[in-house]
Amino acid sequence: MEKQMEVKTLKPYRIGVDIGTTSTKAVLFDLQGRALSRHGVEYPLLTPVPDSAEQDPEHIFQSVLVAIRGCLEGAGVSGEEVAFAAFSAAMHSLIVVDGGGRPLTPSITWADNRSAPYAADIKNNHNGHDIYRRTGTPIHPMSPLVKLVWLGKERPELFQPEHKFISIKEYVFHRLFGEFIVDHSIASATGLLNLERLDWDEEALALAGVTPGQLSTLVRTTHGIRGMKPEFAASTGLPEDVLFIVGANDGVLSNLGVNAIDPGVVAVTIGTSGAIRTVTDKPATDPKGRIFCYVLTENHYVIGGPVNNGGMIFRWVRDELASSEVETAKRLGKDPYEVLTDIAALVPPGSRGLLFHPYLAGERAPLWNADARGSFFGLGMHHKKEHMIRAVLEGVIMNLYTVMLALQELIGKPASVQATGGFARSELWRQMLADVFDQEVTVPESFESSCLGAVVLGMYGQGEISSLSEVKKMVGGIHAHRPNREATEAYRKLLRIFIRLPRLLEDEYEAISAFQREQV
């Protein structure tokens, strides 16, 4: 009875905010996890020089303010009725700021590849694999550790004792509250955090050329802070004393938000890029260096692998290979992607022996090779455009399956697979996932999974729920697909070839990418 009275006095709403690579989204949820309104604000990814991928941190901060106010106004809800706002953010961003928090660089995102030569040097000459095994972040240009080594060589003037090296979420919280704090989850994606101790790793910091004092104060992902600056309270529509939960990174919160939190449950996500992830109760890394390990809470760690090449590859097909199909879609009043998947569905699984390696943007897991390049293999006179379209879709799924194979070495075959992201709207792609993975695939009904994950984490931290597994009461299912035996057998034969080819082409990837850079 006492517990019921406590629940009745809770404020009825919570806000989940996700600071993404291309937009910030804020979603207003009720106590049952139902999404009542959403507001998103987009911003550009800037590429002023080859291999760069930067953003304006102040532009993103203002987008956060607008998104929060927009979701309140969209539901007609007063900020006084909000218990807390909880945050998700993209990983691997790096901003150098002065002692007052003013940016000295843009926000350098995970997609920035300029530090690639330094990643190779760290792997080969600076104990990189051992650092990965302790920190969980593969040695790759996406990693802030690698970016710091690059900046230390290229822009040493930035490494002043009073300067700070922070992420975009840290920038937002400093603007709101005047404090430099970083949650264990964002910190675990920097390559600088020792996962066993949940403290900065001395060897990694020495390699990066930074001190603990130049980094933010480490806090738990459930950490709350009050006392927002008055001008930002006015901008958001929230009271100054509303609780802000620092939250975690978008990848681990997406798993939570689609109910992939229990042992053996794997989430496969394809948006612009893609990822495959599962939750463990302790840190785990791969002797072969193929997967990441990031913190959700002190008792929940998310392991898996990110791929660069997801839905962006299908967009490339649409823009570069399918002008006539795009025109057809316009005449029919249909989505061009729907027309393209209809065409691909006419082709049998395996695309009559045509393979596509989707490495148009290099690749993270499982290759961790920024020089990898895309290719069709097996192309013959009997192949037509529809075979190429299907091979591209299959190639994205096959690549994710190779990440799954690495993950299986640590966790065994998954108990279930949850499919999320824009690709999950396509029946063909969902069935393809079930066939390639030889696994039943479920598509959860979720509304902005990282935002919901942030809110569930906040509810857990505030004692409103006793377990993160309570999320299953908030997430339903929409679609389920079982593998087709004939299709699975065809993919098994082709996967052997698909997996061997990148290993055989490592030297050629390096040579062709060097030639391409010379042509810029």
Disulfide bonds with the S-S distance in Angstrom:
none
